[in-house]
Amino acid sequence: MLRQSLRRLVADQRGTACSQIRRGLATVAGQRNFVKIVEVSPRDGLQNEKAIVPTETKVKLVNWLLKAGVSVVEAGSFVSPKWVPQMADTPQVIQEMQIKSGVSYPVLVPNAKGLDTLLSILSSDSWATRQKPTDEIAIFTAATESFTKANTNCTIAESLERLSQVTQRARDNQLKVRGYISVVAGCPYEGAVDAKRVGQIAKELLQMGCYEVSLGDTVGVATPPEMIAVLDACVQAGVPVDALAAHCHDTFGMGLANVLTMVRAGVRTVDSSVGGLGGCPYSPGATGNIDTESVVYALHKEGYETGIDLSEAARIGDWISNAIGRLNSSNAGRAIIARERLQKEKAKL
Ligand SMILES: CC(C)(COP(=O)([O-])OP(=O)([O-])OC[C@H]1O[C@@H](n2cnc3c(N)ncnc32)[C@H](O)[C@@H]1OP(=O)([O-])[O-])[C@@H](O)C(=O)NCCC(=O)NCCSC(=O)C[C@@](C)(O)CC(=O)[O-]
């Protein structure tokens, strides 16, 4: 039933249902059932908070996420503190957080200056006898000129040129590079976005050396058919489904539907944030990322594995929401916390 409706959904997209997406559908019940969760709360989740979150809270967040079984934690960003003051302490965070073998800790890098700062930290003698805090950066561009200008003060072409140099140097220094494209299905300044343009940019990011491209519905306006159209355009441009990730914000409550649709279509990497924290400073009105708790709950129910302890994720989401004075916006998280409280009360009787 599910597979039938997905097939219909994909086929509806301009009649261009592609073989890679169909292959993704064929795996729904089976073999490739591990979905990698990229936990973005320490960066995307916190970057938009007006009050500066103490460094120790950020470090505790990363460390607790490790205990929950997360294998990729976006630890912060090396962007201009004039643009995003909340991320100014990323150098401290990555030097104080626990480093667990097998876990990746990508950090956002927008330009040569950000990479210089990261490389100087990584070249410190203090790592001579222990594992370096990260072996991965994330670079970012966008599918519209207005958003690229607002977010990184340049045109798309200039941003790709700049990022190509950053990528080359990062790889020369044994750093893996993940790419982001923002506003793939709707822009706060320009409205509708051409999916083909997203496909071309995704291809350019792969060609410059990114191992993965995360498709960002930054504004949280996309619906499942629109995300499938973006996926389809990327595949048509020559980008394998395996190299794509879904990064969905939940502004219109479509985040989980979008993520599940992308996973059912073959995508195996999903970005999410405990407590549904998040928002982009240059996407007015956009709310947080889709919450990790709902994503993990739904994926586990559908038979996928994530390696994440759902109860632990719910506790972290609840704690960090309280710690920064926000309501916990994860429905699944709140439900799990309430259930656990009830069980504890029952046990006392
Ligand atoms: C790209 C720039 C730097 C251009 O900004 P600019 O103003 O054009 O840069 P500039 O080169 O003219 O430098 C201006 C000042 O910033 C400093 N500077 C310059 N670069 C750095 C750096 N790396 N680290 C520290 N300082 C830096 C530089 O030294 C200078 O300082 P001054 O001389 O005036 O004292 C700026 O636009 C920027 O930092 N943008 C980042 C904005 C950002 O972080 N946005 C959120 C992340 S993206 C996102 O959330 C979307 C995503 C990824 O989640 C996916 C999705 O949901 O869509």
The ligand as an SDF file (V2000), in Angstrom:
LIG
                    3D

 58 60  0  0  0  0  0  0  0  0999 V2000
   30.7090   34.1560    4.9710 C   0  0  0  0  0  0  0  0  0  0  0  0
   30.8180   35.4070    5.8040 C   0  0  0  0  0  0  0  0  0  0  0  0
   32.0110   35.3570    6.7220 C   0  0  0  0  0  0  0  0  0  0  0  0
   31.0030   36.5680    4.8270 C   0  0  0  0  0  0  0  0  0  0  0  0
   30.8030   37.8050    5.5090 O   0  0  0  0  0  0  0  0  0  0  0  0
   31.5210   39.1540    5.0470 P   0  0  0  0  0  0  0  0  0  0  0  0
   31.0700   40.2330    5.9780 O   0  0  0  0  0  0  0  0  0  0  0  0
   31.3180   39.3420    3.5850 O   0  0  0  0  0  0  0  0  0  0  0  0
   33.0400   38.7330    5.3060 O   0  0  0  0  0  0  0  0  0  0  0  0
   34.3520   39.5570    5.2850 P   0  0  0  0  0  0  0  0  0  0  0  0
   35.3730   38.6650    4.6860 O   0  0  0  0  0  0  0  0  0  0  0  0
   34.1300   40.9250    4.6960 O   0  0  0  0  0  0  0  0  0  0  0  0
   34.6760   39.7250    6.8550 O   0  0  0  0  0  0  0  0  0  0  0  0
   33.8930   40.5470    7.7130 C   0  0  0  0  0  0  0  0  0  0  0  0
   34.4230   40.3720    9.1240 C   0  0  0  0  0  0  0  0  0  0  0  0
   34.1630   39.0410    9.5790 O   0  0  0  0  0  0  0  0  0  0  0  0
   35.4070   38.3830    9.8580 C   0  0  0  0  0  0  0  0  0  0  0  0
   35.2840   37.0070    9.3790 N   0  0  0  0  0  0  0  0  0  0  0  0
   35.0540   36.6050    8.1150 C   0  0  0  0  0  0  0  0  0  0  0  0
   34.9970   35.2870    8.0630 N   0  0  0  0  0  0  0  0  0  0  0  0
   35.2000   34.8290    9.3170 C   0  0  0  0  0  0  0  0  0  0  0  0
   35.2470   33.5470    9.8730 C   0  0  0  0  0  0  0  0  0  0  0  0
   35.0610   32.4440    9.1360 N   0  0  0  0  0  0  0  0  0  0  0  0
   35.4820   33.4360   11.1890 N   0  0  0  0  0  0  0  0  0  0  0  0
   35.6480   34.5300   11.9550 C   0  0  0  0  0  0  0  0  0  0  0  0
   35.5960   35.7880   11.4800 N   0  0  0  0  0  0  0  0  0  0  0  0
   35.3840   35.9230   10.1520 C   0  0  0  0  0  0  0  0  0  0  0  0
   36.4540   39.1570    9.1020 C   0  0  0  0  0  0  0  0  0  0  0  0
   37.7040   38.9950    9.7200 O   0  0  0  0  0  0  0  0  0  0  0  0
   35.9300   40.5470    9.2120 C   0  0  0  0  0  0  0  0  0  0  0  0
   36.2150   41.0290   10.5090 O   0  0  0  0  0  0  0  0  0  0  0  0
   36.6740   42.5880   10.7230 P   0  0  0  0  0  0  0  0  0  0  0  0
   37.8620   42.7960    9.8490 O   0  0  0  0  0  0  0  0  0  0  0  0
   35.4950   43.4290   10.3100 O   0  0  0  0  0  0  0  0  0  0  0  0
   36.9630   42.6660   12.1960 O   0  0  0  0  0  0  0  0  0  0  0  0
   29.5530   35.6790    6.6400 C   0  0  0  0  0  0  0  0  0  0  0  0
   28.5090   35.9130    5.7620 O   0  0  0  0  0  0  0  0  0  0  0  0
   29.2040   34.4960    7.5240 C   0  0  0  0  0  0  0  0  0  0  0  0
   29.8910   34.1900    8.4800 O   0  0  0  0  0  0  0  0  0  0  0  0
   28.0740   33.8660    7.1960 N   0  0  0  0  0  0  0  0  0  0  0  0
   27.6260   32.6850    7.9330 C   0  0  0  0  0  0  0  0  0  0  0  0
   26.1820   32.8250    8.2700 C   0  0  0  0  0  0  0  0  0  0  0  0
   25.7240   31.5950    8.9750 C   0  0  0  0  0  0  0  0  0  0  0  0
   26.4270   31.0210    9.7810 O   0  0  0  0  0  0  0  0  0  0  0  0
   24.4870   31.1950    8.6840 N   0  0  0  0  0  0  0  0  0  0  0  0
   23.9030   30.0160    9.3000 C   0  0  0  0  0  0  0  0  0  0  0  0
   24.5160   28.7470    8.8220 C   0  0  0  0  0  0  0  0  0  0  0  0
   23.8330   28.1700    7.3010 S   0  0  0  0  0  0  0  0  0  0  0  0
   22.3590   27.4250    7.7770 C   0  0  0  0  0  0  0  0  0  0  0  0
   21.9600   27.5110    8.9080 O   0  0  0  0  0  0  0  0  0  0  0  0
   21.6190   26.5900    6.7760 C   0  0  0  0  0  0  0  0  0  0  0  0
   21.8350   25.0910    6.9840 C   0  0  0  0  0  0  0  0  0  0  0  0
   23.3030   24.7240    6.7660 C   0  0  0  0  0  0  0  0  0  0  0  0
   21.5010   24.7020    8.3130 O   0  0  0  0  0  0  0  0  0  0  0  0
   20.9740   24.2660    6.0190 C   0  0  0  0  0  0  0  0  0  0  0  0
   19.5360   24.7550    5.9070 C   0  0  0  0  0  0  0  0  0  0  0  0
   18.7480   24.6370    6.8550 O   0  0  0  0  0  0  0  0  0  0  0  0
   19.2410   25.2750    4.8450 O   0  0  0  0  0  0  0  0  0  0  0  0
  1  2  1  0
  2  3  1  0
  2  4  1  0
  2 36  1  0
  4  5  1  0
  5  6  1  0
  6  7  2  0
  6  8  1  0
  6  9  1  0
  9 10  1  0
 10 11  2  0
 10 12  1  0
 10 13  1  0
 13 14  1  0
 14 15  1  0
 15 16  1  0
 15 30  1  0
 16 17  1  0
 17 18  1  0
 17 28  1  0
 18 19  1  0
 18 27  1  0
 19 20  2  0
 20 21  1  0
 21 22  1  0
 21 27  2  0
 22 23  1  0
 22 24  2  0
 24 25  1  0
 25 26  2  0
 26 27  1  0
 28 29  1  0
 28 30  1  0
 30 31  1  0
 31 32  1  0
 32 33  2  0
 32 34  1  0
 32 35  1  0
 36 37  1  0
 36 38  1  0
 38 39  2  0
 38 40  1  0
 40 41  1  0
 41 42  1  0
 42 43  1  0
 43 44  2  0
 43 45  1  0
 45 46  1  0
 46 47  1  0
 47 48  1  0
 48 49  1  0
 49 50  2  0
 49 51  1  0
 51 52  1  0
 52 53  1  0
 52 54  1  0
 52 55  1  0
 55 56  1  0
 56 57  2  0
 56 58  1  0
M  CHG  5   8  -1  12  -1  34  -1  35  -1  58  -1
M  END
$$$$
